[in-house]
């Protein structure tokens, strides 16, 4: 097997993106082998960046059906990991329609299909497999999404809008980077509850599972409600949307992901029954549910400028979930457990023959 090509990226090379985005509108026409994605992106020059005549957009595995600027056809020039787009001096609207193949997406990044269900994973650089976009964490925008498909449940980030047979609309009013985009479509059932935040927002909570797993998310729902209340009391951070969706399915390739308003989990980290789950299972579910919820502020609303800062959002959120678990159970026992893990794993790794500090100001990305 040939090792993938690695590209060295230097922190010193960072520069703000050439444009800001005032809004993103996406329409998904779901089809297993030929999903069409229509995008409309409102760009304007970034006053903190140097003016450019060409904009770089990331993209992988996309078949372009059309592309326009302010309604006029434009040509996308192929470039390494994306395309170049000639742009006017002022604000403009870029529209594109691309086709992707979720059923053949074995990378399990972007939009993929598994056992009849559509799912996304966009962290760190998966959104570029969905449409042409500046796929970097410092480019933030509000998203409006319309999902069209023949599956009963069609989910995306933010608050639900209008819906009907075979379609649903979603709007996320909070600017976010593309790595936090999420879409799930499938045959799902929800365990539903409600909570009223300290800011008097009435929030609907849904944990979605496949029908065969119905009734196994009760403890996860309790943990979610406790983590939301704890974040208000400990950090003064209240939830900021009208609905919070969690999807727990075996088909998710990662452990869990904090997408804004639509967390996606592998089912093993959410579902439990008294007949089979141990105390450790319940403790693990409580911790992971809390961790991904806490990312709503430490990672989502306040996010990374670049991927060199990944340890900041993850480290702070791990610290927060450790505090939560300490308050829910025993602070002394929790601290002992965390130190034992550090000594058994991290200290051993750092002391090994391959142990080395992270190279300052650079990381490697496999191509």
N, C-alpha and C positions, 0 to 999 in steps of 0.2 A: 504494500500500500504506500502510495506517495504522500508524504506530509503536505498539508496545505501551505500555500505561500503565506508568509508572515510579513506584514507591513509595520514598520516602526513609526509610531506617532509621537511627536515631541510636544510637550506642554508649551514650550517656547514658541511654537508655531501657531498657537491659538489666535484667532481673530474673530471678532463678531461677524455674524452672518450679514450679508449685504442688504437684506430686506427684513422688515417686520411683517407679520401676518395679522390682518384685522379679522379674519374669519375663514373657516374651512367648512365647506358643504360637501358631503359624500353621499352617494346613492349606490347601494349594492344590489345588483340583480343576481341573486344566488343561483348557482348551478354547479354541480359537482366538478365538472371538467371545464366549464367555460363561464366562470363568474365574471360579470362586467362591473367595473367600478368607475363611476363618474365622479370627478372631483372638480370643485370650483374653489379657488384659493384667491383671496384678496391680498395682494402684496402692496407694500409701499416702502420706499427707500429707508434704510436705517440710518438716522443721523449720526450714530456712533461708528459707522463703518465707512470705508472708502467707496465712492461711487463706482459702479461697474456697468459694463455694457452687456455682459453675459453672466447669467446666473447658473450655478451648479445645482442640480437636483439629483438625489439618490434614487436608484431603482435597480431591482434585480428580478429577472424572470418575468418581465412585463411585456405584453404585446400591445403596442399603442394602436388604437383604432382612430383616434382623432386628438388634435391639440390646437388650442387657439389662445390668443391674447386679445382681450376685449372684442371677441367675436371673429377676429381675423385669423385664418389658419397660419400656424407657425411650424417650423421644422425643429425637431429635437436632434441635436448633434451628439452622437455617441461619445462618451468619455469613460475613463476608468471608474467603475462602480456607479455610473449614472449617465446623465446627459447634460449638455450645455444648452441654455435657452437665451437667445438674444432678447433683451428687455428694453422697454422705453425708459425715459428719465424719471417719470413720476409714478404715481400709483397705477396699478393695472390689475385686471382679473385674468388669471390663468385657468383655463379649463382643459381637462383631458379626460379621455375615456380609454381605459385599458382593459385587457382581458387576462385573467389568471386562472390557474388550474389547481384548486384546493385539494382535489383528490390525489394529485400527483406530487403534492408538496411534502416530500419526505424529510425536508429540513425542519419541519414543525416550527417554522418561524413565519411571521405574517399570518395569513389566513390559511388554515388547513382543515381537512375533513377527516373524521375518524368515526367509524361505526354509525354513519348516517347523521353525524352532528358536525356543524361548523364551529370552529374555535380559533382564537387568535393568541399569539404570543409575540409581543413586539419589543420587549426589553432583551437585548440592548438596541439592536439595529434591525428589527424585523418589519417595521412599517414600510420600509423601502420595497418589500415584496408585495405590497398592496397597491401602491400608486406612486407616481413621481412626486417627490417631496424632499425638502431639506431635513433629513432624518438625523437630527442632532438635538441634544437635550436643552440647549439654550434657545431654541426656536419654539416659542409657545404661542398657542392660538386657541380660540373657542371653536368647538366642533358642533355642527348640526349634521345628523346622520339619518338617512332613510334606508331601511332594510326591507327588501322584497324577496319573498321566498315562500315555499309551500310547506314550511314547518310550523308547528303551532306556537312556538315561543321564539321571539325575535328580540334580542337584547343588545344594547350598546351603552356607552357611558352617559351619565347625567340624568336628567329628568325625562320621564316619558312625555311625548307629545301626542299627536293624533295617531290613530291606528285603525286598521280594518282588516278584513279577511286577506291574509297574505302579505301584509305590510305593517310596518311600525316606524314611527319617527322618534328620535331622541335628540335632546339638546343639552350640552354641557356648558353652562355659563362661565365656568372658571377656566382661564387659559391653562393649557397643559402641553407638554412636549409629546411628540408622536409615539414615544415608547410606552406611554400610558393609555393609548387607544385600545379599545377592546370591543369585540363582537362575538356573540354566541347565538347560535340558532339550532334548535333541536326539539325533540319531544321530551319536555321537562315538566315536573310538578314542583310547586313551591310550598315550603313551610313558611308561614307569614306571621309577623308580629308587628307591633308598633312601639315607638318610643317618642317622648316629647323632650326636646333638648332644653338646656338652660336658657336658650334664646327663644323659647316658645315655638320652635319649629316642630310640627308633627311629621315624623319620618316613618315611612313604611319600610319594613325590613323583610327581605325575601331570601331564603336559602333554597336554591334550585338544585334538584337532583333528577336522575332518571327515575321513572315510576317504580322500578323494583327496589329503589333505595328510600322510598317515602317513609317518613317516620324516624329516620336515623339522624336527623339534624337538630334534635331538641336541645342537646347539651351545647352544641355549637351556637345555637341562637341565644341561649342563656349567657354564654361566654361573650358573645358579641354585644349584648345589651350591657353587661357589666363593664366591658372595656370602653364603651362609649361614655358611660357615666363616669368611670374613673378618669378618662382623659379630660372631661370637663372639670372635675374636682382637683386633679393634680396639676393640670397644665392650662386650664381655662380655655380649652380648645373644643368647640362644639361642631358637630357635623353640619355641613353646609349645603346639602341637597335635600330634596323631598323624598327620595327613595335610595335605599342602599341594597344592592343586589350582590349576592354571593352565589357562584356556581360551583358545585362540587361534583366532578365527573372523573371516571377512570381514564378518560381519553386525554386529559391535560398532561402535557409532557414535562412541565416544571412542577416543583413542589407547590408553590403558591405565588400569586402575582397580585400586586396592589393597584391594578388599573382603577382610575378615578371612578368611584361609584359602582364599579362592576368587578369585584374581586373574583379571580378564578383560582380554584384549588384542585389538586388531585384529591379524589374522594377519600383517600386514606388519611388525610389530615383534617377531615371535617366529620365524617360519618362514624357513628358508634352506636352500639346497642348493649344493654345490660347483660345480654347473654354471652357476649364475646369480648367486650372491651375491658381492659385492665385499668387500674388507677393511673398508671403511667400513660396509657392512651388518652385518658381524659385530660391529664395535665398537659400533654403535648398539643391536643386540640385547642385547649384554652390559650396556650402560649402563641400558637401560630395564628389563630383567629385574631387575637389582640395585635400581634405584630403587623399583619397586613392592614388592619384598620388604622393603627397608629400612623402608618405611612400616609394617610389622608392629609396630614399636615407635614410630617417630616419625610418628605420625598415627593409628594404630589403638589400641594399648594406651594411649598418651598422645596425646590428641586435642584438638580445638579446643573452647573454651568457646562461641565464637560465630564467625561467618564473617569478622569483622574479623581473626581470628587465622589465616586461611588461609595467609598468607605465611609464618607461623612454621613450620607443619608442612611446607609445600612447600619453603621455603628451606633448612631444616635437612636435609631428605631429599635435596635436590639437592646440598648440600655433601657429604653422606655418599656419594652415588653418584660424585661427582667424586673424592673420596678413594680410593674403591674402584678406579675406572678408572686413577687415577694409580699405584696399587700394582700393578695387573695389567699395566700397559704402561709408559709413561714419564711420570714426574711433570712433567718440564720441558715435554715436548710437550703434555701435557694442559693445563697452565696456559696455555701460549701459545694453544691452541685456544679455551679459555674466554674469555680476554681479547679475542681477535679477535672472538668472537661478541658480547661486550658492546659493543665499539667499533662494530661494524657494525650492530647492531640497537638495543640499549637506549640507547646514547649518542645515536645519531641521532634516535631517537624523542623522547627527553627534550629535545633541542635544537630540535625542530621547532616550527612555529607553534601546534600543538595541545598542545605539551608543558606539563604542569602537575603539581605534586605531588598525591598522593592527598588528597582532602579529609579532614581529621582527624576521626575519630569518626563517619563516616557512609558508607553505601554505598547503591547504588540497585539495586532488584530489579525486573525487568520482569515485568509481570503478563499 
